[in-house]
Amino acid sequence: MKDYENKFMEILRYMGFIKEEKVKIQRFMGGLLSFYSDKIQLDDLKNLEKAIRKYKHLYEYNKRR
């Protein structure tokens, strides 16, 4: 989980042309398992940080199950 987040943020630094948060969120979710991306899409997220936090929460919750 942390590896994906770190790699995504590293690549995003080189993608300066991506300005819109919704596009960043869509790109981030494109690399997630559909289980996670389906649940994240249910929320109306305004920025990438919220999408990452939601993903971390879902990941940790499912890890404990």
Distance bins in CASP14 RR format, pairs under 12 A and 6 or more apart:
PFRMAT RR
TARGET T0000
AUTHOR 0000-0000-0000
RMODE 2
METHOD distances of the structure
MODEL  1
1 7 0 0 0 0 0 1 0 0 0 0 0
1 8 0 0 0 0 0 1 0 0 0 0 0
1 31 0 0 0 0 0 1 0 0 0 0 0
1 32 0 0 0 0 1 0 0 0 0 0 0
1 33 0 0 0 0 0 1 0 0 0 0 0
1 36 0 0 0 0 1 0 0 0 0 0 0
1 52 0 0 0 0 1 0 0 0 0 0 0
1 55 1 0 0 1 0 0 0 0 0 0 0
1 56 1 0 0 1 0 0 0 0 0 0 0
1 57 0 0 0 0 0 1 0 0 0 0 0
1 58 0 0 0 0 1 0 0 0 0 0 0
1 59 1 0 1 0 0 0 0 0 0 0 0
1 60 0 0 0 0 1 0 0 0 0 0 0
1 61 0 0 0 0 0 1 0 0 0 0 0
1 62 0 0 0 0 0 1 0 0 0 0 0
1 63 0 0 0 0 1 0 0 0 0 0 0
2 8 0 0 0 0 0 1 0 0 0 0 0
2 9 0 0 0 0 0 1 0 0 0 0 0
2 52 0 0 0 0 0 1 0 0 0 0 0
2 55 0 0 0 0 0 1 0 0 0 0 0
2 56 0 0 0 0 1 0 0 0 0 0 0
2 59 0 0 0 0 1 0 0 0 0 0 0
2 60 0 0 0 0 0 1 0 0 0 0 0
3 9 0 0 0 0 0 1 0 0 0 0 0
3 10 0 0 0 0 0 1 0 0 0 0 0
3 59 0 0 0 0 0 1 0 0 0 0 0
4 10 0 0 0 0 0 1 0 0 0 0 0
4 11 0 0 0 0 0 1 0 0 0 0 0
4 27 0 0 0 0 0 1 0 0 0 0 0
4 28 0 0 0 0 1 0 0 0 0 0 0
4 29 0 0 0 0 0 1 0 0 0 0 0
4 30 0 0 0 0 0 1 0 0 0 0 0
4 31 1 0 0 1 0 0 0 0 0 0 0
4 32 1 0 0 1 0 0 0 0 0 0 0
4 33 0 0 0 0 0 1 0 0 0 0 0
4 36 0 0 0 0 0 1 0 0 0 0 0
4 52 0 0 0 0 1 0 0 0 0 0 0
4 55 0 0 0 0 1 0 0 0 0 0 0
4 56 0 0 0 0 0 1 0 0 0 0 0
4 59 0 0 0 0 1 0 0 0 0 0 0
5 11 0 0 0 0 0 1 0 0 0 0 0
5 12 0 0 0 0 0 1 0 0 0 0 0
5 28 0 0 0 0 1 0 0 0 0 0 0
5 31 0 0 0 0 0 1 0 0 0 0 0
5 32 0 0 0 0 0 1 0 0 0 0 0
5 48 0 0 0 0 0 1 0 0 0 0 0
5 49 0 0 0 0 0 1 0 0 0 0 0
5 51 0 0 0 0 0 1 0 0 0 0 0
5 52 1 0 1 0 0 0 0 0 0 0 0
5 53 0 0 0 0 0 1 0 0 0 0 0
5 55 1 0 0 1 0 0 0 0 0 0 0
5 56 1 0 0 1 0 0 0 0 0 0 0
5 59 0 0 0 0 1 0 0 0 0 0 0
6 12 0 0 0 0 0 1 0 0 0 0 0
6 13 0 0 0 0 0 1 0 0 0 0 0
6 52 0 0 0 0 0 1 0 0 0 0 0
7 13 0 0 0 0 0 1 0 0 0 0 0
7 14 0 0 0 0 0 1 0 0 0 0 0
7 28 0 0 0 0 0 1 0 0 0 0 0
7 31 0 0 0 0 0 1 0 0 0 0 0
8 14 0 0 0 0 0 1 0 0 0 0 0
8 15 0 0 0 0 0 1 0 0 0 0 0
8 18 0 0 0 0 0 1 0 0 0 0 0
8 24 0 0 0 0 1 0 0 0 0 0 0
8 25 0 0 0 0 0 1 0 0 0 0 0
8 27 1 0 0 1 0 0 0 0 0 0 0
8 28 1 0 1 0 0 0 0 0 0 0 0
8 29 0 0 0 0 0 1 0 0 0 0 0
8 30 0 0 0 0 1 0 0 0 0 0 0
8 31 0 0 0 0 1 0 0 0 0 0 0
8 32 0 0 0 0 1 0 0 0 0 0 0
8 48 0 0 0 0 1 0 0 0 0 0 0
8 51 0 0 0 0 0 1 0 0 0 0 0
8 52 0 0 0 0 1 0 0 0 0 0 0
8 55 0 0 0 0 0 1 0 0 0 0 0
9 15 0 0 0 0 0 1 0 0 0 0 0
9 24 0 0 0 0 1 0 0 0 0 0 0
9 27 0 0 0 0 0 1 0 0 0 0 0
9 28 0 0 0 0 1 0 0 0 0 0 0
9 48 0 0 0 0 1 0 0 0 0 0 0
9 49 0 0 0 0 0 1 0 0 0 0 0
9 52 0 0 0 0 1 0 0 0 0 0 0
11 18 0 0 0 0 0 1 0 0 0 0 0
11 24 0 0 0 0 0 1 0 0 0 0 0
11 27 0 0 0 0 1 0 0 0 0 0 0
11 28 0 0 0 0 0 1 0 0 0 0 0
11 31 0 0 0 0 0 1 0 0 0 0 0
12 18 1 0 0 1 0 0 0 0 0 0 0
12 19 0 0 0 0 0 1 0 0 0 0 0
12 21 0 0 0 0 0 1 0 0 0 0 0
12 23 0 0 0 0 0 1 0 0 0 0 0
12 24 1 0 0 1 0 0 0 0 0 0 0
12 25 0 0 0 0 0 1 0 0 0 0 0
12 27 1 0 0 1 0 0 0 0 0 0 0
12 28 0 0 0 0 1 0 0 0 0 0 0
12 48 0 0 0 0 1 0 0 0 0 0 0
12 52 0 0 0 0 0 1 0 0 0 0 0
13 24 0 0 0 0 0 1 0 0 0 0 0
15 23 0 0 0 0 1 0 0 0 0 0 0
15 24 0 0 0 0 1 0 0 0 0 0 0
15 27 0 0 0 0 1 0 0 0 0 0 0
15 28 0 0 0 0 0 1 0 0 0 0 0
15 48 0 0 0 0 0 1 0 0 0 0 0
16 23 0 0 0 0 0 1 0 0 0 0 0
16 24 0 0 0 0 0 1 0 0 0 0 0
17 23 0 0 0 0 1 0 0 0 0 0 0
17 24 0 0 0 0 0 1 0 0 0 0 0
17 27 0 0 0 0 0 1 0 0 0 0 0
18 24 1 0 1 0 0 0 0 0 0 0 0
18 25 0 0 0 0 0 1 0 0 0 0 0
18 26 0 0 0 0 1 0 0 0 0 0 0
18 27 1 0 0 1 0 0 0 0 0 0 0
18 28 0 0 0 0 0 1 0 0 0 0 0
18 48 0 0 0 0 0 1 0 0 0 0 0
19 48 0 0 0 0 0 1 0 0 0 0 0
20 26 0 0 0 0 1 0 0 0 0 0 0
20 27 0 0 0 0 0 1 0 0 0 0 0
20 46 0 0 0 0 0 1 0 0 0 0 0
20 47 0 0 0 0 0 1 0 0 0 0 0
20 48 0 0 0 0 0 1 0 0 0 0 0
21 27 0 0 0 0 0 1 0 0 0 0 0
21 28 0 0 0 0 0 1 0 0 0 0 0
21 44 0 0 0 0 0 1 0 0 0 0 0
21 45 0 0 0 0 1 0 0 0 0 0 0
21 46 1 0 0 1 0 0 0 0 0 0 0
21 47 1 0 1 0 0 0 0 0 0 0 0
21 48 1 0 1 0 0 0 0 0 0 0 0
21 49 0 0 0 0 1 0 0 0 0 0 0
21 50 0 0 0 0 1 0 0 0 0 0 0
21 51 0 0 0 0 1 0 0 0 0 0 0
21 52 0 0 0 0 0 1 0 0 0 0 0
22 28 0 0 0 0 0 1 0 0 0 0 0
22 29 0 0 0 0 0 1 0 0 0 0 0
22 41 0 0 0 0 0 1 0 0 0 0 0
22 44 0 0 0 0 0 1 0 0 0 0 0
22 45 0 0 0 0 1 0 0 0 0 0 0
22 46 0 0 0 0 1 0 0 0 0 0 0
22 47 0 0 0 0 1 0 0 0 0 0 0
22 48 0 0 0 0 1 0 0 0 0 0 0
22 50 0 0 0 0 0 1 0 0 0 0 0
22 51 0 0 0 0 1 0 0 0 0 0 0
23 29 0 0 0 0 0 1 0 0 0 0 0
23 30 0 0 0 0 0 1 0 0 0 0 0
23 47 0 0 0 0 0 1 0 0 0 0 0
23 48 0 0 0 0 1 0 0 0 0 0 0
23 51 0 0 0 0 0 1 0 0 0 0 0
24 30 0 0 0 0 0 1 0 0 0 0 0
24 45 0 0 0 0 0 1 0 0 0 0 0
24 46 0 0 0 0 0 1 0 0 0 0 0
24 47 0 0 0 0 1 0 0 0 0 0 0
24 48 1 0 1 0 0 0 0 0 0 0 0
24 49 0 0 0 0 1 0 0 0 0 0 0
24 50 0 0 0 0 0 1 0 0 0 0 0
24 51 0 0 0 0 1 0 0 0 0 0 0
24 52 0 0 0 0 0 1 0 0 0 0 0
25 31 0 0 0 0 0 1 0 0 0 0 0
25 32 0 0 0 0 0 1 0 0 0 0 0
25 37 0 0 0 0 1 0 0 0 0 0 0
25 40 0 0 0 0 1 0 0 0 0 0 0
25 41 0 0 0 0 1 0 0 0 0 0 0
25 43 0 0 0 0 0 1 0 0 0 0 0
25 44 0 0 0 0 0 1 0 0 0 0 0
25 45 1 0 1 0 0 0 0 0 0 0 0
25 46 0 0 0 0 1 0 0 0 0 0 0
25 47 1 0 0 1 0 0 0 0 0 0 0
25 48 1 0 1 0 0 0 0 0 0 0 0
25 49 0 0 0 0 1 0 0 0 0 0 0
25 50 0 0 0 0 1 0 0 0 0 0 0
25 51 1 0 1 0 0 0 0 0 0 0 0
25 52 0 0 0 0 1 0 0 0 0 0 0
25 53 0 0 0 0 0 1 0 0 0 0 0
25 54 0 0 0 0 1 0 0 0 0 0 0
25 55 0 0 0 0 0 1 0 0 0 0 0
26 32 0 0 0 0 0 1 0 0 0 0 0
26 37 0 0 0 0 1 0 0 0 0 0 0
26 40 0 0 0 0 0 1 0 0 0 0 0
26 41 0 0 0 0 1 0 0 0 0 0 0
26 45 0 0 0 0 0 1 0 0 0 0 0
26 48 0 0 0 0 1 0 0 0 0 0 0
26 51 0 0 0 0 1 0 0 0 0 0 0
27 37 0 0 0 0 0 1 0 0 0 0 0
27 48 0 0 0 0 1 0 0 0 0 0 0
27 51 0 0 0 0 0 1 0 0 0 0 0
28 36 0 0 0 0 0 1 0 0 0 0 0
28 37 0 0 0 0 1 0 0 0 0 0 0
28 40 0 0 0 0 1 0 0 0 0 0 0
28 41 0 0 0 0 0 1 0 0 0 0 0
28 45 0 0 0 0 1 0 0 0 0 0 0
28 47 0 0 0 0 0 1 0 0 0 0 0
28 48 1 0 0 1 0 0 0 0 0 0 0
28 49 0 0 0 0 0 1 0 0 0 0 0
28 50 0 0 0 0 0 1 0 0 0 0 0
28 51 1 0 1 0 0 0 0 0 0 0 0
28 52 1 0 0 1 0 0 0 0 0 0 0
28 53 0 0 0 0 0 1 0 0 0 0 0
28 54 0 0 0 0 0 1 0 0 0 0 0
28 55 1 0 0 1 0 0 0 0 0 0 0
28 56 0 0 0 0 0 1 0 0 0 0 0
29 35 0 0 0 0 0 1 0 0 0 0 0
29 36 1 0 0 1 0 0 0 0 0 0 0
29 37 1 0 1 0 0 0 0 0 0 0 0
29 38 0 0 0 0 1 0 0 0 0 0 0
29 39 0 0 0 0 0 1 0 0 0 0 0
29 40 1 0 1 0 0 0 0 0 0 0 0
29 41 1 0 0 1 0 0 0 0 0 0 0
29 42 0 0 0 0 0 1 0 0 0 0 0
29 43 0 0 0 0 0 1 0 0 0 0 0
29 45 0 0 0 0 1 0 0 0 0 0 0
29 48 0 0 0 0 1 0 0 0 0 0 0
29 50 0 0 0 0 0 1 0 0 0 0 0
29 51 1 0 0 1 0 0 0 0 0 0 0
29 52 0 0 0 0 0 1 0 0 0 0 0
29 54 0 0 0 0 1 0 0 0 0 0 0
29 55 0 0 0 0 1 0 0 0 0 0 0
29 58 0 0 0 0 0 1 0 0 0 0 0
30 36 0 0 0 0 1 0 0 0 0 0 0
30 37 1 0 0 1 0 0 0 0 0 0 0
30 38 0 0 0 0 0 1 0 0 0 0 0
30 40 0 0 0 0 0 1 0 0 0 0 0
30 41 0 0 0 0 0 1 0 0 0 0 0
30 51 0 0 0 0 0 1 0 0 0 0 0
30 55 0 0 0 0 0 1 0 0 0 0 0
31 37 1 0 0 1 0 0 0 0 0 0 0
31 40 0 0 0 0 0 1 0 0 0 0 0
31 51 0 0 0 0 0 1 0 0 0 0 0
31 55 0 0 0 0 0 1 0 0 0 0 0
32 38 0 0 0 0 1 0 0 0 0 0 0
32 39 0 0 0 0 1 0 0 0 0 0 0
32 40 1 0 0 1 0 0 0 0 0 0 0
32 41 0 0 0 0 0 1 0 0 0 0 0
32 51 0 0 0 0 1 0 0 0 0 0 0
32 52 0 0 0 0 0 1 0 0 0 0 0
32 54 0 0 0 0 0 1 0 0 0 0 0
32 55 1 0 0 1 0 0 0 0 0 0 0
32 56 0 0 0 0 0 1 0 0 0 0 0
32 58 0 0 0 0 1 0 0 0 0 0 0
32 59 0 0 0 0 1 0 0 0 0 0 0
33 39 0 0 0 0 0 1 0 0 0 0 0
33 40 0 0 0 0 0 1 0 0 0 0 0
33 55 0 0 0 0 1 0 0 0 0 0 0
33 58 0 0 0 0 0 1 0 0 0 0 0
33 59 0 0 0 0 1 0 0 0 0 0 0
33 62 0 0 0 0 1 0 0 0 0 0 0
34 40 0 0 0 0 0 1 0 0 0 0 0
34 41 0 0 0 0 1 0 0 0 0 0 0
35 41 0 0 0 0 0 1 0 0 0 0 0
35 55 0 0 0 0 0 1 0 0 0 0 0
35 58 0 0 0 0 1 0 0 0 0 0 0
35 59 0 0 0 0 1 0 0 0 0 0 0
35 61 0 0 0 0 0 1 0 0 0 0 0
35 62 1 0 0 1 0 0 0 0 0 0 0
36 42 0 0 0 0 0 1 0 0 0 0 0
36 43 0 0 0 0 0 1 0 0 0 0 0
36 51 0 0 0 0 0 1 0 0 0 0 0
36 52 0 0 0 0 0 1 0 0 0 0 0
36 54 0 0 0 0 1 0 0 0 0 0 0
36 55 1 0 1 0 0 0 0 0 0 0 0
36 56 0 0 0 0 0 1 0 0 0 0 0
36 57 0 0 0 0 0 1 0 0 0 0 0
36 58 1 0 1 0 0 0 0 0 0 0 0
36 59 1 0 0 1 0 0 0 0 0 0 0
36 60 0 0 0 0 0 1 0 0 0 0 0
36 61 0 0 0 0 0 1 0 0 0 0 0
36 62 0 0 0 0 1 0 0 0 0 0 0
36 63 0 0 0 0 0 1 0 0 0 0 0
37 43 0 0 0 0 0 1 0 0 0 0 0
37 45 0 0 0 0 0 1 0 0 0 0 0
37 51 0 0 0 0 1 0 0 0 0 0 0
37 54 0 0 0 0 0 1 0 0 0 0 0
37 55 0 0 0 0 1 0 0 0 0 0 0
37 58 0 0 0 0 1 0 0 0 0 0 0
37 59 0 0 0 0 0 1 0 0 0 0 0
38 54 0 0 0 0 0 1 0 0 0 0 0
38 55 0 0 0 0 0 1 0 0 0 0 0
38 58 0 0 0 0 0 1 0 0 0 0 0
39 45 0 0 0 0 0 1 0 0 0 0 0
39 51 0 0 0 0 0 1 0 0 0 0 0
39 54 1 0 0 1 0 0 0 0 0 0 0
39 55 0 0 0 0 1 0 0 0 0 0 0
39 57 0 0 0 0 1 0 0 0 0 0 0
39 58 1 0 1 0 0 0 0 0 0 0 0
39 59 0 0 0 0 0 1 0 0 0 0 0
39 61 0 0 0 0 1 0 0 0 0 0 0
39 62 0 0 0 0 1 0 0 0 0 0 0
40 48 0 0 0 0 0 1 0 0 0 0 0
40 50 0 0 0 0 1 0 0 0 0 0 0
40 51 1 0 1 0 0 0 0 0 0 0 0
40 52 0 0 0 0 1 0 0 0 0 0 0
40 53 0 0 0 0 1 0 0 0 0 0 0
40 54 1 0 1 0 0 0 0 0 0 0 0
40 55 1 0 0 1 0 0 0 0 0 0 0
40 56 0 0 0 0 0 1 0 0 0 0 0
40 57 0 0 0 0 1 0 0 0 0 0 0
40 58 1 0 0 1 0 0 0 0 0 0 0
40 59 0 0 0 0 0 1 0 0 0 0 0
41 51 0 0 0 0 1 0 0 0 0 0 0
41 54 0 0 0 0 1 0 0 0 0 0 0
41 55 0 0 0 0 0 1 0 0 0 0 0
41 58 0 0 0 0 0 1 0 0 0 0 0
42 51 0 0 0 0 0 1 0 0 0 0 0
42 54 0 0 0 0 1 0 0 0 0 0 0
42 58 0 0 0 0 0 1 0 0 0 0 0
43 50 1 0 0 1 0 0 0 0 0 0 0
43 51 0 0 0 0 1 0 0 0 0 0 0
43 53 0 0 0 0 0 1 0 0 0 0 0
43 54 1 0 0 1 0 0 0 0 0 0 0
43 55 0 0 0 0 0 1 0 0 0 0 0
43 57 0 0 0 0 0 1 0 0 0 0 0
43 58 0 0 0 0 0 1 0 0 0 0 0
44 50 0 0 0 0 1 0 0 0 0 0 0
44 51 0 0 0 0 0 1 0 0 0 0 0
44 54 0 0 0 0 0 1 0 0 0 0 0
45 51 1 0 1 0 0 0 0 0 0 0 0
45 52 0 0 0 0 1 0 0 0 0 0 0
45 53 0 0 0 0 1 0 0 0 0 0 0
45 54 1 0 0 1 0 0 0 0 0 0 0
45 55 0 0 0 0 0 1 0 0 0 0 0
46 53 0 0 0 0 0 1 0 0 0 0 0
46 54 0 0 0 0 0 1 0 0 0 0 0
47 53 0 0 0 0 1 0 0 0 0 0 0
47 54 0 0 0 0 0 1 0 0 0 0 0
48 54 0 0 0 0 0 1 0 0 0 0 0
48 55 0 0 0 0 0 1 0 0 0 0 0
49 55 0 0 0 0 0 1 0 0 0 0 0
49 56 0 0 0 0 0 1 0 0 0 0 0
50 56 0 0 0 0 0 1 0 0 0 0 0
50 57 0 0 0 0 0 1 0 0 0 0 0
51 57 0 0 0 0 0 1 0 0 0 0 0
51 58 0 0 0 0 0 1 0 0 0 0 0
52 58 0 0 0 0 0 1 0 0 0 0 0
52 59 0 0 0 0 0 1 0 0 0 0 0
53 59 0 0 0 0 0 1 0 0 0 0 0
53 60 0 0 0 0 0 1 0 0 0 0 0
54 60 0 0 0 0 0 1 0 0 0 0 0
54 61 0 0 0 0 0 1 0 0 0 0 0
55 61 0 0 0 0 0 1 0 0 0 0 0
55 62 0 0 0 0 0 1 0 0 0 0 0
56 62 0 0 0 0 0 1 0 0 0 0 0
56 63 0 0 0 0 0 1 0 0 0 0 0
57 63 0 0 0 0 0 1 0 0 0 0 0
57 64 0 0 0 0 0 1 0 0 0 0 0
58 64 0 0 0 0 0 1 0 0 0 0 0
58 65 0 0 0 0 0 1 0 0 0 0 0
59 65 0 0 0 0 0 1 0 0 0 0 0
END
